[in-house]
Amino acid sequence: MTVAVKNNNRAPLVVPLSVRRKAGFKTGQELEIKASGGVITIVPKLPNADDESTPEQRRIIDARLAKSGEDIEAGRVHGPFSAKEAAAFIENLATERAARKKPRPRR
């Protein structure tokens, strides 16, 4: 699609609505504009990983990651397992829990 617009340096350069629609730009979407060698490139701004969570959420995530690191170092983890080992581990847990479970009185 080609659309001609006049640049008179007094008004801002406007990208026509039909071009924005064709590019898939949404209202309110942040765009990056780059100029190089007489070519202007407009692309959607990609989200930054830091923008996806608030500072408070990031602190919680970091604290949980630190705790998981401590658990790994202290040996409080299970695995990694092959499928066969995982099945045996789960069966062993079920057997242990069944042995600890008190039988219910019959009515």
Buried (B, 14 or more C-beta within 10 A) or exposed (E): EEEEEEEEEEEEEEBEEEBBEEEEBEEEEEEEEEEEEEEEEEEEEEEEEEEEEEEEEEEEEEEEEEEEEEEEEEEEEEEEEEEEEEEEEEEEEEEEEEEEEEEEEEE
